[in-house]
Amino acid sequence: MENNKRTKNEGLKKQEELRKAETTNKILAAISRLKLGGKKINFSTIAEEANVSRNTVYTYRTLIEEKTSLKVVKSNEVIALQEKVKDLTVRNKQLRDDNQKLTIANQNLIEEMEAMKLFIKDLESKK
């Protein structure tokens, strides 16, 4: 039974290695065709030419960076948006903290008001 399991796992590993080799070959061939055709080379055109998804191309980005001048670089716009998200996250936390403090202060004021009502009621009953 265990020997059968090991054989099955080895078969799956070989199948995975073949799939990776096939994908690598598709991507390399696509890059070559794009270069020969003088076409623009980016992750989208490689994916389209290799007939694979962009996610697959990004998975193989190290290989692509070795074979081309492409680098996975964040644009200034993406960096600016990430900074804005970070700033808004900090601001959101501050507002949540402030809200929690105000909720506690509000509860304390409600309790004081109820105590004052009882005090006034007591004073009125003593008249």
Rosetta constraint file for C-alpha pairs under 8 A:
AtomPair CA 1 CA 5 HARMONIC 6.35 0.50
AtomPair CA 2 CA 6 HARMONIC 6.17 0.50
AtomPair CA 3 CA 7 HARMONIC 6.18 0.50
AtomPair CA 4 CA 8 HARMONIC 6.17 0.50
AtomPair CA 5 CA 9 HARMONIC 6.19 0.50
AtomPair CA 6 CA 10 HARMONIC 6.11 0.50
AtomPair CA 7 CA 11 HARMONIC 6.10 0.50
AtomPair CA 8 CA 12 HARMONIC 6.23 0.50
AtomPair CA 9 CA 13 HARMONIC 6.16 0.50
AtomPair CA 10 CA 14 HARMONIC 6.20 0.50
AtomPair CA 11 CA 15 HARMONIC 6.15 0.50
AtomPair CA 12 CA 16 HARMONIC 6.14 0.50
AtomPair CA 13 CA 17 HARMONIC 6.16 0.50
AtomPair CA 14 CA 18 HARMONIC 6.14 0.50
AtomPair CA 15 CA 19 HARMONIC 6.19 0.50
AtomPair CA 16 CA 20 HARMONIC 6.17 0.50
AtomPair CA 17 CA 21 HARMONIC 6.12 0.50
AtomPair CA 18 CA 22 HARMONIC 6.04 0.50
AtomPair CA 19 CA 23 HARMONIC 6.16 0.50
AtomPair CA 20 CA 24 HARMONIC 6.04 0.50
AtomPair CA 21 CA 25 HARMONIC 6.12 0.50
AtomPair CA 22 CA 26 HARMONIC 6.16 0.50
AtomPair CA 23 CA 27 HARMONIC 6.19 0.50
AtomPair CA 24 CA 28 HARMONIC 6.13 0.50
AtomPair CA 24 CA 60 HARMONIC 7.65 0.50
AtomPair CA 25 CA 29 HARMONIC 5.93 0.50
AtomPair CA 26 CA 30 HARMONIC 6.06 0.50
AtomPair CA 26 CA 50 HARMONIC 5.25 0.50
AtomPair CA 26 CA 51 HARMONIC 7.95 0.50
AtomPair CA 27 CA 31 HARMONIC 6.22 0.50
AtomPair CA 27 CA 46 HARMONIC 6.71 0.50
AtomPair CA 27 CA 47 HARMONIC 7.57 0.50
AtomPair CA 27 CA 50 HARMONIC 5.41 0.50
AtomPair CA 27 CA 57 HARMONIC 7.61 0.50
AtomPair CA 27 CA 64 HARMONIC 7.96 0.50
AtomPair CA 28 CA 32 HARMONIC 6.25 0.50
AtomPair CA 28 CA 64 HARMONIC 7.85 0.50
AtomPair CA 28 CA 67 HARMONIC 7.94 0.50
AtomPair CA 29 CA 33 HARMONIC 6.18 0.50
AtomPair CA 29 CA 50 HARMONIC 7.39 0.50
AtomPair CA 30 CA 34 HARMONIC 6.12 0.50
AtomPair CA 30 CA 46 HARMONIC 5.93 0.50
AtomPair CA 30 CA 49 HARMONIC 5.30 0.50
AtomPair CA 30 CA 50 HARMONIC 5.07 0.50
AtomPair CA 31 CA 35 HARMONIC 6.10 0.50
AtomPair CA 31 CA 41 HARMONIC 7.26 0.50
AtomPair CA 31 CA 46 HARMONIC 6.28 0.50
AtomPair CA 32 CA 36 HARMONIC 6.07 0.50
AtomPair CA 33 CA 37 HARMONIC 5.99 0.50
AtomPair CA 34 CA 38 HARMONIC 6.07 0.50
AtomPair CA 34 CA 39 HARMONIC 5.07 0.50
AtomPair CA 34 CA 40 HARMONIC 6.96 0.50
AtomPair CA 34 CA 41 HARMONIC 6.49 0.50
AtomPair CA 34 CA 46 HARMONIC 7.77 0.50
AtomPair CA 34 CA 49 HARMONIC 7.80 0.50
AtomPair CA 35 CA 39 HARMONIC 6.19 0.50
AtomPair CA 35 CA 40 HARMONIC 7.93 0.50
AtomPair CA 35 CA 41 HARMONIC 7.45 0.50
AtomPair CA 40 CA 45 HARMONIC 7.19 0.50
AtomPair CA 41 CA 45 HARMONIC 5.98 0.50
AtomPair CA 41 CA 46 HARMONIC 6.57 0.50
AtomPair CA 41 CA 70 HARMONIC 7.88 0.50
AtomPair CA 42 CA 46 HARMONIC 6.10 0.50
AtomPair CA 42 CA 70 HARMONIC 6.89 0.50
AtomPair CA 43 CA 47 HARMONIC 6.07 0.50
AtomPair CA 43 CA 54 HARMONIC 6.59 0.50
AtomPair CA 43 CA 57 HARMONIC 6.40 0.50
AtomPair CA 43 CA 58 HARMONIC 7.34 0.50
AtomPair CA 44 CA 48 HARMONIC 6.15 0.50
AtomPair CA 44 CA 54 HARMONIC 6.19 0.50
AtomPair CA 45 CA 49 HARMONIC 5.95 0.50
AtomPair CA 46 CA 50 HARMONIC 5.87 0.50
AtomPair CA 46 CA 57 HARMONIC 7.33 0.50
AtomPair CA 47 CA 51 HARMONIC 5.75 0.50
AtomPair CA 47 CA 52 HARMONIC 5.03 0.50
AtomPair CA 47 CA 53 HARMONIC 5.59 0.50
AtomPair CA 47 CA 54 HARMONIC 5.36 0.50
AtomPair CA 47 CA 56 HARMONIC 7.75 0.50
AtomPair CA 47 CA 57 HARMONIC 6.01 0.50
AtomPair CA 48 CA 52 HARMONIC 6.54 0.50
AtomPair CA 48 CA 53 HARMONIC 7.56 0.50
AtomPair CA 52 CA 56 HARMONIC 6.38 0.50
AtomPair CA 52 CA 57 HARMONIC 7.21 0.50
AtomPair CA 53 CA 57 HARMONIC 6.52 0.50
AtomPair CA 54 CA 58 HARMONIC 6.20 0.50
AtomPair CA 55 CA 59 HARMONIC 6.20 0.50
AtomPair CA 56 CA 60 HARMONIC 6.49 0.50
AtomPair CA 57 CA 61 HARMONIC 6.13 0.50
AtomPair CA 60 CA 64 HARMONIC 6.41 0.50
AtomPair CA 61 CA 65 HARMONIC 5.91 0.50
AtomPair CA 61 CA 72 HARMONIC 7.62 0.50
AtomPair CA 62 CA 66 HARMONIC 6.27 0.50
AtomPair CA 63 CA 67 HARMONIC 6.38 0.50
AtomPair CA 64 CA 68 HARMONIC 5.86 0.50
AtomPair CA 64 CA 70 HARMONIC 7.06 0.50
AtomPair CA 65 CA 69 HARMONIC 6.09 0.50
AtomPair CA 65 CA 70 HARMONIC 5.33 0.50
AtomPair CA 65 CA 71 HARMONIC 5.79 0.50
AtomPair CA 74 CA 78 HARMONIC 6.11 0.50
AtomPair CA 74 CA 79 HARMONIC 6.50 0.50
AtomPair CA 75 CA 79 HARMONIC 6.33 0.50
AtomPair CA 76 CA 80 HARMONIC 6.01 0.50
AtomPair CA 77 CA 81 HARMONIC 6.18 0.50
AtomPair CA 78 CA 82 HARMONIC 6.12 0.50
AtomPair CA 79 CA 83 HARMONIC 6.23 0.50
AtomPair CA 80 CA 84 HARMONIC 6.20 0.50
AtomPair CA 81 CA 85 HARMONIC 6.14 0.50
AtomPair CA 82 CA 86 HARMONIC 6.19 0.50
AtomPair CA 83 CA 87 HARMONIC 6.15 0.50
AtomPair CA 84 CA 88 HARMONIC 6.02 0.50
AtomPair CA 85 CA 89 HARMONIC 5.98 0.50
AtomPair CA 86 CA 90 HARMONIC 6.36 0.50
AtomPair CA 87 CA 91 HARMONIC 6.20 0.50
AtomPair CA 88 CA 92 HARMONIC 5.88 0.50
AtomPair CA 89 CA 93 HARMONIC 6.27 0.50
AtomPair CA 90 CA 94 HARMONIC 6.32 0.50
AtomPair CA 91 CA 95 HARMONIC 6.17 0.50
AtomPair CA 92 CA 96 HARMONIC 6.14 0.50
AtomPair CA 93 CA 97 HARMONIC 6.15 0.50
AtomPair CA 94 CA 98 HARMONIC 6.13 0.50
AtomPair CA 95 CA 99 HARMONIC 5.95 0.50
AtomPair CA 96 CA 100 HARMONIC 6.15 0.50
AtomPair CA 97 CA 101 HARMONIC 6.32 0.50
AtomPair CA 98 CA 102 HARMONIC 6.14 0.50
AtomPair CA 99 CA 103 HARMONIC 6.05 0.50
AtomPair CA 100 CA 104 HARMONIC 6.36 0.50
AtomPair CA 101 CA 105 HARMONIC 6.19 0.50
AtomPair CA 102 CA 106 HARMONIC 5.89 0.50
AtomPair CA 103 CA 107 HARMONIC 6.19 0.50
AtomPair CA 104 CA 108 HARMONIC 6.25 0.50
AtomPair CA 105 CA 109 HARMONIC 6.24 0.50
AtomPair CA 106 CA 110 HARMONIC 6.20 0.50
AtomPair CA 107 CA 111 HARMONIC 6.26 0.50
AtomPair CA 108 CA 112 HARMONIC 6.21 0.50
AtomPair CA 109 CA 113 HARMONIC 6.02 0.50
AtomPair CA 110 CA 114 HARMONIC 6.22 0.50
AtomPair CA 111 CA 115 HARMONIC 6.23 0.50
AtomPair CA 112 CA 116 HARMONIC 6.14 0.50
AtomPair CA 113 CA 117 HARMONIC 6.16 0.50
AtomPair CA 114 CA 118 HARMONIC 6.32 0.50
AtomPair CA 115 CA 119 HARMONIC 6.17 0.50
AtomPair CA 116 CA 120 HARMONIC 6.05 0.50
AtomPair CA 117 CA 121 HARMONIC 6.01 0.50
AtomPair CA 118 CA 122 HARMONIC 6.03 0.50
AtomPair CA 119 CA 123 HARMONIC 6.20 0.50
AtomPair CA 120 CA 124 HARMONIC 6.11 0.50
AtomPair CA 121 CA 125 HARMONIC 6.19 0.50
AtomPair CA 122 CA 126 HARMONIC 6.47 0.50
AtomPair CA 123 CA 127 HARMONIC 6.77 0.50
